[in-house]
């Protein structure tokens, strides 16, 4: 039961991270396509609609953000488990160079996969 709660916490953290990315993307896009010829009170041309990002995220994109954050949570959980196992294996093997090389290669593959999934989900929101 505790494992399910920990995974739920990781999923919530990934959801907040993904929702924040989506709101930032919508704010940047709304500023880019805003009319910059109109003078504003703040003296900065263009308007970034942050609340529009919250509205669109809550009304239209909640399922996409939840699905992307689920994939991120699964990858983060696998990465945490493999990091723990690599640490324990490194402690158990002592100063074995072959084991250190194998652990380094596995962690490199996991980190590359994590970066790929983050890139993929961020571009899916765009």
NUDRENVEX-533022 format. One record per atom (N, C-alpha, C): residue in three letters; chain; z, x, y. Coordinates in nm, 4 decimals, decimal comma. Layout:
BEGIN
("ALA"; "A"; (Z; X; Y))
...
// end
This chain:
BEGIN
("UNK"; "A"; (0,0000; 0,0817; -0,1197))
("UNK"; "A"; (0,0000; 0,0000; 0,0000))
("UNK"; "A"; (0,0000; 0,0857; 0,1255))
("UNK"; "A"; (0,0730; 0,1971; 0,1204))
("UNK"; "A"; (0,0803; 0,2828; 0,2381))
("UNK"; "A"; (-0,0552; 0,3468; 0,2675))
("UNK"; "A"; (-0,1345; 0,3737; 0,1610))
("UNK"; "A"; (-0,2656; 0,4329; 0,1814))
("UNK"; "A"; (-0,3582; 0,3368; 0,2553))
("UNK"; "A"; (-0,3468; 0,2097; 0,2258))
("UNK"; "A"; (-0,4271; 0,1092; 0,2936))
("UNK"; "A"; (-0,3888; 0,0996; 0,4409))
("UNK"; "A"; (-0,2607; 0,1102; 0,4706))
("UNK"; "A"; (-0,2150; 0,1067; 0,6095))
("UNK"; "A"; (-0,2615; 0,2299; 0,6866))
("UNK"; "A"; (-0,2573; 0,3452; 0,6219))
("UNK"; "A"; (-0,3037; 0,4680; 0,6874))
("UNK"; "A"; (-0,4537; 0,4588; 0,7130))
("UNK"; "A"; (-0,5296; 0,4095; 0,6149))
("UNK"; "A"; (-0,6730; 0,3923; 0,6363))
("UNK"; "A"; (-0,7005; 0,2901; 0,7470))
("UNK"; "A"; (-0,6206; 0,1836; 0,7530))
("UNK"; "A"; (-0,6357; 0,0855; 0,8606))
("UNK"; "A"; (-0,6106; 0,1473; 0,9972))
("UNK"; "A"; (-0,5123; 0,2352; 1,0051))
("UNK"; "A"; (-0,4850; 0,3035; 1,1307))
("UNK"; "A"; (-0,6017; 0,3946; 1,1693))
("UNK"; "A"; (-0,6573; 0,4647; 1,0711))
("UNK"; "A"; (-0,7726; 0,5513; 1,0984))
("UNK"; "A"; (-0,8922; 0,4673; 1,1425))
("UNK"; "A"; (-0,9113; 0,3507; 1,0794))
("UNK"; "A"; (-1,0213; 0,2624; 1,1176))
("UNK"; "A"; (-1,0015; 0,2105; 1,2604))
("UNK"; "A"; (-0,8805; 0,1745; 1,2956))
("UNK"; "A"; (-0,8535; 0,1276; 1,4321))
("UNK"; "A"; (-0,8795; 0,2387; 1,5329))
("UNK"; "A"; (-0,8376; 0,3608; 1,4992))
("UNK"; "A"; (-0,8638; 0,4742; 1,5886))
("UNK"; "A"; (-1,0140; 0,4981; 1,6039))
("UNK"; "A"; (-1,0882; 0,4877; 1,4955))
("UNK"; "A"; (-1,2332; 0,5038; 1,5023))
("UNK"; "A"; (-1,2973; 0,3892; 1,5809))
("UNK"; "A"; (-1,2423; 0,2673; 1,5674))
("UNK"; "A"; (-1,2960; 0,1533; 1,6421))
("UNK"; "A"; (-1,2748; 0,1715; 1,7923))
("UNK"; "A"; (-1,1564; 0,2164; 1,8311))
("UNK"; "A"; (-1,1292; 0,2400; 1,9736))
("UNK"; "A"; (-1,2211; 0,3495; 2,0268))
("UNK"; "A"; (-1,2407; 0,4547; 1,9479))
("UNK"; "A"; (-1,3304; 0,5632; 1,9875))
("UNK"; "A"; (-1,4738; 0,5120; 2,0027))
("UNK"; "A"; (-1,5210; 0,4316; 1,9093))
("UNK"; "A"; (-1,6575; 0,3790; 1,9141))
("UNK"; "A"; (-1,6747; 0,2796; 2,0287))
("UNK"; "A"; (-1,5736; 0,1969; 2,0517))
("UNK"; "A"; (-1,5816; 0,1000; 2,1611))
("UNK"; "A"; (-1,5848; 0,1722; 2,2952))
("UNK"; "A"; (-1,5070; 0,2787; 2,3071))
("UNK"; "A"; (-1,5070; 0,3586; 2,4307))
("UNK"; "A"; (-1,6434; 0,4211; 2,4528))
("UNK"; "A"; (-1,7054; 0,4713; 2,3477))
("UNK"; "A"; (-1,8396; 0,5275; 2,3604))
("UNK"; "A"; (-1,9389; 0,4209; 2,4040))
("UNK"; "A"; (-1,9288; 0,3023; 2,3481))
("UNK"; "A"; (-2,0213; 0,1954; 2,3829))
("UNK"; "A"; (-2,0065; 0,1548; 2,5291))
("UNK"; "A"; (-1,8838; 0,1412; 2,5770))
("UNK"; "A"; (-1,8612; 0,1036; 2,7168))
("UNK"; "A"; (-1,9152; 0,2117; 2,8096))
("UNK"; "A"; (-1,8955; 0,3378; 2,7754))
("UNK"; "A"; (-1,9478; 0,4474; 2,8566))
("UNK"; "A"; (-2,0998; 0,4459; 2,8591))
("UNK"; "A"; (-2,1618; 0,4181; 2,7456))
("UNK"; "A"; (-2,3077; 0,4116; 2,7384))
("UNK"; "A"; (-2,3608; 0,2983; 2,8255))
("UNK"; "A"; (-2,2982; 0,1813; 2,8190))
("UNK"; "A"; (-2,3436; 0,0671; 2,8994))
("UNK"; "A"; (-2,3240; 0,0955; 3,0478))
("UNK"; "A"; (-2,2127; 0,1597; 3,0854))
("UNK"; "A"; (-2,1897; 0,1933; 3,2255))
("UNK"; "A"; (-2,2950; 0,2914; 3,2763))
("UNK"; "A"; (-2,3290; 0,3901; 3,1952))
("UNK"; "A"; (-2,4311; 0,4874; 3,2359))
("UNK"; "A"; (-2,5683; 0,4222; 3,2479))
("UNK"; "A"; (-2,6011; 0,3342; 3,1545))
("UNK"; "A"; (-2,7309; 0,2673; 3,1586))
("UNK"; "A"; (-2,7379; 0,1710; 3,2770))
("UNK"; "A"; (-2,6294; 0,0986; 3,3049))
("UNK"; "A"; (-2,6318; 0,0056; 3,4179))
("UNK"; "A"; (-2,6406; 0,0804; 3,5507))
("UNK"; "A"; (-2,5829; 0,1999; 3,5590))
("UNK"; "A"; (-2,5983; 0,2786; 3,6812))
("UNK"; "A"; (-2,7407; 0,3300; 3,6943))
("UNK"; "A"; (-2,7983; 0,3758; 3,5834))
("UNK"; "A"; (-2,9326; 0,4332; 3,5869))
("UNK"; "A"; (-3,0355; 0,3306; 3,6313))
("UNK"; "A"; (-3,0230; 0,2066; 3,5850))
("UNK"; "A"; (-3,1199; 0,1038; 3,6177))
("UNK"; "A"; (-3,0802; 0,0185; 3,7382))
("UNK"; "A"; (-2,9729; 0,0533; 3,8084))
("UNK"; "A"; (-2,9331; -0,0247; 3,9260))
("UNK"; "A"; (-3,0202; 0,0127; 4,0459))
("UNK"; "A"; (-3,0199; -0,0745; 4,1459))
("UNK"; "A"; (-3,0978; -0,0518; 4,2668))
("UNK"; "A"; (-3,0209; 0,0449; 4,3570))
("UNK"; "A"; (-3,0741; 0,1639; 4,3714))
("UNK"; "A"; (-3,0039; 0,2665; 4,4477))
("UNK"; "A"; (-3,0441; 0,2692; 4,5951))
("UNK"; "A"; (-3,1334; 0,1812; 4,6349))
("UNK"; "A"; (-3,1751; 0,1780; 4,7752))
("UNK"; "A"; (-3,0768; 0,0993; 4,8619))
("UNK"; "A"; (-2,9915; 0,0187; 4,8011))
("UNK"; "A"; (-2,8935; -0,0611; 4,8751))
("UNK"; "A"; (-2,7697; 0,0250; 4,8994))
("UNK"; "A"; (-2,7252; 0,0307; 5,0268))
("UNK"; "A"; (-2,6045; 0,1072; 5,0589))
("UNK"; "A"; (-2,4808; 0,0323; 5,0123))
("UNK"; "A"; (-2,3866; 0,1055; 4,9552))
("UNK"; "A"; (-2,2615; 0,0481; 4,9071))
("UNK"; "A"; (-2,1483; 0,0839; 5,0021))
("UNK"; "A"; (-2,0334; 0,0203; 4,9784))
("UNK"; "A"; (-1,9155; 0,0490; 5,0597))
("UNK"; "A"; (-1,8614; 0,1892; 5,0336))
("UNK"; "A"; (-1,8765; 0,2376; 4,9102))
("UNK"; "A"; (-1,8221; 0,3681; 4,8762))
("UNK"; "A"; (-1,9142; 0,4833; 4,9123))
("UNK"; "A"; (-2,0366; 0,4556; 4,9532))
("UNK"; "A"; (-2,1291; 0,5599; 4,9939))
("UNK"; "A"; (-2,2054; 0,6233; 4,8791))
("UNK"; "A"; (-2,1799; 0,5795; 4,7567))
("UNK"; "A"; (-2,2488; 0,6335; 4,6401))
("UNK"; "A"; (-2,3543; 0,5312; 4,5984))
("UNK"; "A"; (-2,4814; 0,5723; 4,5927))
("UNK"; "A"; (-2,5854; 0,4747; 4,5562))
("UNK"; "A"; (-2,5758; 0,4343; 4,4097))
("UNK"; "A"; (-2,5972; 0,3072; 4,3838))
("UNK"; "A"; (-2,5949; 0,2558; 4,2469))
("UNK"; "A"; (-2,4562; 0,2092; 4,2060))
("UNK"; "A"; (-2,4531; 0,1198; 4,1096))
("UNK"; "A"; (-2,3281; 0,0661; 4,0575))
("UNK"; "A"; (-2,3251; 0,0809; 3,9065))
("UNK"; "A"; (-2,2109; 0,1227; 3,8542))
("UNK"; "A"; (-2,1904; 0,1304; 3,7104))
("UNK"; "A"; (-2,1011; 0,0137; 3,6696))
("UNK"; "A"; (-2,1502; -0,0703; 3,5828))
("UNK"; "A"; (-2,0791; -0,1901; 3,5415))
("UNK"; "A"; (-1,9970; -0,1631; 3,4155))
("UNK"; "A"; (-1,8722; -0,1237; 3,4342))
("UNK"; "A"; (-1,7846; -0,0966; 3,3203))
("UNK"; "A"; (-1,7435; -0,2273; 3,2535))
("UNK"; "A"; (-1,7127; -0,3278; 3,3313))
("UNK"; "A"; (-1,6728; -0,4566; 3,2735))
("UNK"; "A"; (-1,7872; -0,5215; 3,1954))
("UNK"; "A"; (-1,9116; -0,4928; 3,2361))
("UNK"; "A"; (-2,0255; -0,5422; 3,1604))
("UNK"; "A"; (-2,0278; -0,4809; 3,0208))
("UNK"; "A"; (-1,9885; -0,3542; 3,0106))
("UNK"; "A"; (-1,9791; -0,2885; 2,8804))
("UNK"; "A"; (-1,8730; -0,3528; 2,7925))
("UNK"; "A"; (-1,7574; -0,3867; 2,8512))
("UNK"; "A"; (-1,6540; -0,4566; 2,7749))
("UNK"; "A"; (-1,7024; -0,5943; 2,7303))
("UNK"; "A"; (-1,7692; -0,6657; 2,8209))
("UNK"; "A"; (-1,8178; -0,8001; 2,7882))
("UNK"; "A"; (-1,9221; -0,7952; 2,6765))
("UNK"; "A"; (-2,0214; -0,7074; 2,6908))
("UNK"; "A"; (-2,1245; -0,6967; 2,5882))
("UNK"; "A"; (-2,0660; -0,6496; 2,4561))
("UNK"; "A"; (-1,9704; -0,5569; 2,4633))
("UNK"; "A"; (-1,9088; -0,5061; 2,3413))
("UNK"; "A"; (-1,8313; -0,6124; 2,2671))
("UNK"; "A"; (-1,7573; -0,6951; 2,3411))
("UNK"; "A"; (-1,6769; -0,7999; 2,2781))
("UNK"; "A"; (-1,7618; -0,9186; 2,2328))
("UNK"; "A"; (-1,8635; -0,9534; 2,3114))
("UNK"; "A"; (-1,9416; -1,0732; 2,2798))
("UNK"; "A"; (-2,0560; -1,0475; 2,1814))
("UNK"; "A"; (-2,1255; -0,9343; 2,1982))
("UNK"; "A"; (-2,2497; -0,9170; 2,1243))
("UNK"; "A"; (-2,2479; -0,8042; 2,0215))
("UNK"; "A"; (-2,1676; -0,7019; 2,0412))
("UNK"; "A"; (-2,1776; -0,5824; 1,9582))
("UNK"; "A"; (-2,0537; -0,5532; 1,8741))
("UNK"; "A"; (-1,9635; -0,6476; 1,8608))
("UNK"; "A"; (-1,8387; -0,6238; 1,7873))
("UNK"; "A"; (-1,8647; -0,5859; 1,6413))
("UNK"; "A"; (-1,9584; -0,6509; 1,5764))
("UNK"; "A"; (-1,9881; -0,6206; 1,4361))
("UNK"; "A"; (-2,0499; -0,4831; 1,4190))
("UNK"; "A"; (-2,1410; -0,4463; 1,5085))
("UNK"; "A"; (-2,2024; -0,3134; 1,5003))
("UNK"; "A"; (-2,0994; -0,2035; 1,5225))
("UNK"; "A"; (-2,0119; -0,2242; 1,6186))
("UNK"; "A"; (-1,9077; -0,1251; 1,6474))
("UNK"; "A"; (-1,8103; -0,1164; 1,5301))
("UNK"; "A"; (-1,7753; -0,2308; 1,4703))
("UNK"; "A"; (-1,6845; -0,2297; 1,3559))
("UNK"; "A"; (-1,7474; -0,1613; 1,2345))
("UNK"; "A"; (-1,8751; -0,1852; 1,2116))
("UNK"; "A"; (-1,9434; -0,1213; 1,0985))
("UNK"; "A"; (-1,9535; 0,0297; 1,1194))
("UNK"; "A"; (-1,9909; 0,0708; 1,2396))
("UNK"; "A"; (-1,9984; 0,2138; 1,2697))
("UNK"; "A"; (-1,8634; 0,2812; 1,2611))
("UNK"; "A"; (-1,7593; 0,2121; 1,3062))
("UNK"; "A"; (-1,6251; 0,2708; 1,2992))
("UNK"; "A"; (-1,5740; 0,2751; 1,1553))
("UNK"; "A"; (-1,6172; 0,1818; 1,0706))
("UNK"; "A"; (-1,5810; 0,1878; 0,9287))
("UNK"; "A"; (-1,6411; 0,3114; 0,8627))
("UNK"; "A"; (-1,7672; 0,3388; 0,8933))
("UNK"; "A"; (-1,8312; 0,4585; 0,8392))
("UNK"; "A"; (-1,7604; 0,5838; 0,8887))
("UNK"; "A"; (-1,7260; 0,5866; 1,0173))
("UNK"; "A"; (-1,6521; 0,7005; 1,0718))
("UNK"; "A"; (-1,5157; 0,7155; 1,0061))
("UNK"; "A"; (-1,4472; 0,6048; 0,9831))
("UNK"; "A"; (-1,3144; 0,6111; 0,9210))
("UNK"; "A"; (-1,3232; 0,6629; 0,7783))
("UNK"; "A"; (-1,4245; 0,6222; 0,7046))
("UNK"; "A"; (-1,4421; 0,6722; 0,5687))
("UNK"; "A"; (-1,4681; 0,8226; 0,5699))
("UNK"; "A"; (-1,5541; 0,8677; 0,6600))
("UNK"; "A"; (-1,5845; 1,0110; 0,6685))
("UNK"; "A"; (-1,4607; 1,0892; 0,7110))
("UNK"; "A"; (-1,3851; 1,0379; 0,8087))
("UNK"; "A"; (-1,2637; 1,1081; 0,8545))
("UNK"; "A"; (-1,1596; 1,1144; 0,7436))
("UNK"; "A"; (-1,1489; 1,0080; 0,6636))
("UNK"; "A"; (-1,0532; 1,0083; 0,5525))
("UNK"; "A"; (-1,0929; 1,1112; 0,4472))
("UNK"; "A"; (-1,2208; 1,1144; 0,4128))
("UNK"; "A"; (-1,2685; 1,2135; 0,3154))
("UNK"; "A"; (-1,2473; 1,3543; 0,3685))
("UNK"; "A"; (-1,2730; 1,3732; 0,4961))
("UNK"; "A"; (-1,2537; 1,5051; 0,5573))
("UNK"; "A"; (-1,1068; 1,5456; 0,5540))
("UNK"; "A"; (-1,0167; 1,4528; 0,5806))
("UNK"; "A"; (-0,8734; 1,4840; 0,5779))
("UNK"; "A"; (-0,8272; 1,5169; 0,4358))
("UNK"; "A"; (-0,8747; 1,4427; 0,3382))
("UNK"; "A"; (-0,8369; 1,4689; 0,1981))
("UNK"; "A"; (-0,8882; 1,6051; 0,1537))
("UNK"; "A"; (-1,0152; 1,6351; 0,1862))
("UNK"; "A"; (-1,0711; 1,7638; 0,1473))
("UNK"; "A"; (-1,0042; 1,8800; 0,2212))
("UNK"; "A"; (-0,9640; 1,8597; 0,3441))
("UNK"; "A"; (-0,8911; 1,9635; 0,4175))
("UNK"; "A"; (-0,7563; 1,9898; 0,3516))
("UNK"; "A"; (-0,6879; 1,8842; 0,3114))
("UNK"; "A"; (-0,5593; 1,9001; 0,2426))
("UNK"; "A"; (-0,5774; 1,9734; 0,1097))
("UNK"; "A"; (-0,6785; 1,9316; 0,0328))
("UNK"; "A"; (-0,7041; 1,9970; -0,0953))
("UNK"; "A"; (-0,7438; 2,1434; -0,0772))
("UNK"; "A"; (-0,8216; 2,1734; 0,0258))
("UNK"; "A"; (-0,8615; 2,3118; 0,0514))
("UNK"; "A"; (-0,7413; 2,3971; 0,0889))
("UNK"; "A"; (-0,6493; 2,3399; 0,1647))
("UNK"; "A"; (-0,5286; 2,4142; 0,2020))
("UNK"; "A"; (-0,4436; 2,4431; 0,0785))
("UNK"; "A"; (-0,4240; 2,3447; -0,0056))
("UNK"; "A"; (-0,3442; 2,3643; -0,1274))
("UNK"; "A"; (-0,4124; 2,4608; -0,2241))
("UNK"; "A"; (-0,5442; 2,4509; -0,2372))
("UNK"; "A"; (-0,6167; 2,5403; -0,3255))
("UNK"; "A"; (-0,6118; 2,6837; -0,2734))
("UNK"; "A"; (-0,6212; 2,6991; -0,1418))
("UNK"; "A"; (-0,6111; 2,8321; -0,0827))
("UNK"; "A"; (-0,4737; 2,8941; -0,1037))
("UNK"; "A"; (-0,3696; 2,8116; -0,0944))
("UNK"; "A"; (-0,2340; 2,8626; -0,1184))
("UNK"; "A"; (-0,2137; 2,8981; -0,2655))
("UNK"; "A"; (-0,2709; 2,8206; -0,3564))
("UNK"; "A"; (-0,2514; 2,8433; -0,4990))
("UNK"; "A"; (-0,3292; 2,9645; -0,5504))
("UNK"; "A"; (-0,4463; 2,9895; -0,4899))
("UNK"; "A"; (-0,5285; 3,0990; -0,5406))
("UNK"; "A"; (-0,4889; 3,2341; -0,4832))
("UNK"; "A"; (-0,4109; 3,2339; -0,3799))
("UNK"; "A"; (-0,3682; 3,3604; -0,3217))
("UNK"; "A"; (-0,4777; 3,4237; -0,2390))
("UNK"; "A"; (-0,5150; 3,5478; -0,2738))
("UNK"; "A"; (-0,6116; 3,6232; -0,1943))
("UNK"; "A"; (-0,7449; 3,6376; -0,2676))
("UNK"; "A"; (-0,7902; 3,5317; -0,3316))
("UNK"; "A"; (-0,9147; 3,5337; -0,4061))
("UNK"; "A"; (-1,0317; 3,5089; -0,3100))
("UNK"; "A"; (-1,1206; 3,6054; -0,2976))
("UNK"; "A"; (-1,2318; 3,5962; -0,2031))
("UNK"; "A"; (-1,3333; 3,4889; -0,2436))
("UNK"; "A"; (-1,3531; 3,4727; -0,3718))
("UNK"; "A"; (-1,4484; 3,3731; -0,4200))
("UNK"; "A"; (-1,4030; 3,2314; -0,3846))
("UNK"; "A"; (-1,2741; 3,2045; -0,3995))
("UNK"; "A"; (-1,2200; 3,0729; -0,3656))
("UNK"; "A"; (-1,2277; 3,0497; -0,2151))
("UNK"; "A"; (-1,1989; 3,1526; -0,1350))
("UNK"; "A"; (-1,2085; 3,1394; 0,0111))
("UNK"; "A"; (-1,3511; 3,1089; 0,0539))
("UNK"; "A"; (-1,4485; 3,1745; -0,0095))
("UNK"; "A"; (-1,5891; 3,1493; 0,0223))
("UNK"; "A"; (-1,6291; 3,0070; -0,0161))
("UNK"; "A"; (-1,5857; 2,9616; -0,1322))
("UNK"; "A"; (-1,6168; 2,8261; -0,1776))
("UNK"; "A"; (-1,5539; 2,7212; -0,0866))
("UNK"; "A"; (-1,4293; 2,7436; -0,0461))
("UNK"; "A"; (-1,3618; 2,6507; 0,0457))
("UNK"; "A"; (-1,4335; 2,6476; 0,1797))
("UNK"; "A"; (-1,4724; 2,7653; 0,2285))
("UNK"; "A"; (-1,5444; 2,7722; 0,3562))
("UNK"; "A"; (-1,6768; 2,6997; 0,3515))
("UNK"; "A"; (-1,7503; 2,7147; 0,2418))
("UNK"; "A"; (-1,8791; 2,6450; 0,2272))
("UNK"; "A"; (-1,8595; 2,4937; 0,2207))
("UNK"; "A"; (-1,7604; 2,4495; 0,1443))
("UNK"; "A"; (-1,7343; 2,3050; 0,1336))
("UNK"; "A"; (-1,6924; 2,2459; 0,2676))
("UNK"; "A"; (-1,6071; 2,3161; 0,3403))
("UNK"; "A"; (-1,5629; 2,2653; 0,4702))
("UNK"; "A"; (-1,6774; 2,2652; 0,5715))
("UNK"; "A"; (-1,7675; 2,3619; 0,5619))
("UNK"; "A"; (-1,8844; 2,3638; 0,6497))
("UNK"; "A"; (-1,9736; 2,2429; 0,6233))
("UNK"; "A"; (-1,9950; 2,2105; 0,4972))
("UNK"; "A"; (-2,0768; 2,0946; 0,4615))
("UNK"; "A"; (-2,0120; 1,9652; 0,5103))
("UNK"; "A"; (-1,8808; 1,9541; 0,4916))
("UNK"; "A"; (-1,8099; 1,8333; 0,5358))
("UNK"; "A"; (-1,8145; 1,8206; 0,6879))
("UNK"; "A"; (-1,7965; 1,9310; 0,7602))
("UNK"; "A"; (-1,8019; 1,9261; 0,9063))
("UNK"; "A"; (-1,9424; 1,8928; 0,9562))
("UNK"; "A"; (-2,0450; 1,9461; 0,8921))
("UNK"; "A"; (-2,1825; 1,9120; 0,9292))
("UNK"; "A"; (-2,2102; 1,7636; 0,9053))
("UNK"; "A"; (-2,1641; 1,7109; 0,7930))
("UNK"; "A"; (-2,1831; 1,5686; 0,7643))
("UNK"; "A"; (-2,1085; 1,4819; 0,8658))
("UNK"; "A"; (-1,9870; 1,5231; 0,9050))
("UNK"; "A"; (-1,9093; 1,4504; 1,0055))
("UNK"; "A"; (-1,9832; 1,4484; 1,1392))
("UNK"; "A"; (-2,0356; 1,5620; 1,1827))
("UNK"; "A"; (-2,1099; 1,5669; 1,3085))
("UNK"; "A"; (-2,2368; 1,4827; 1,3020))
("UNK"; "A"; (-2,3032; 1,4828; 1,1866))
("UNK"; "A"; (-2,4237; 1,4013; 1,1704))
("UNK"; "A"; (-2,3911; 1,2528; 1,1808))
("UNK"; "A"; (-2,2850; 1,2090; 1,1167))
("UNK"; "A"; (-2,2464; 1,0674; 1,1218))
("UNK"; "A"; (-2,2061; 1,0284; 1,2641))
("UNK"; "A"; (-2,1336; 1,1143; 1,3345))
("UNK"; "A"; (-2,0985; 1,0844; 1,4742))
("UNK"; "A"; (-2,2226; 1,0718; 1,5603))
("UNK"; "A"; (-2,3173; 1,1629; 1,5421))
("UNK"; "A"; (-2,4429; 1,1580; 1,6173))
("UNK"; "A"; (-2,5196; 1,0300; 1,5846))
("UNK"; "A"; (-2,5254; 0,9949; 1,4588))
("UNK"; "A"; (-2,5989; 0,8768; 1,4155))
("UNK"; "A"; (-2,5365; 0,7490; 1,4717))
("UNK"; "A"; (-2,4049; 0,7362; 1,4654))
("UNK"; "A"; (-2,3418; 0,6149; 1,5166))
("UNK"; "A"; (-2,3538; 0,6055; 1,6686))
("UNK"; "A"; (-2,3410; 0,7180; 1,7380))
("UNK"; "A"; (-2,3540; 0,7146; 1,8833))
("UNK"; "A"; (-2,4956; 0,6722; 1,9236))
("UNK"; "A"; (-2,5965; 0,7242; 1,8572))
("UNK"; "A"; (-2,7331; 0,6848; 1,8890))
("UNK"; "A"; (-2,7634; 0,5424; 1,8439))
("UNK"; "A"; (-2,6950; 0,4930; 1,7437))
("UNK"; "A"; (-2,7133; 0,3533; 1,7037))
("UNK"; "A"; (-2,6608; 0,2598; 1,8125))
("UNK"; "A"; (-2,5539; 0,2969; 1,8798))
("UNK"; "A"; (-2,5015; 0,2155; 1,9900))
("UNK"; "A"; (-2,5959; 0,2175; 2,1093))
("UNK"; "A"; (-2,6615; 0,3299; 2,1314))
("UNK"; "A"; (-2,7543; 0,3393; 2,2443))
("UNK"; "A"; (-2,8743; 0,2505; 2,2169))
// end
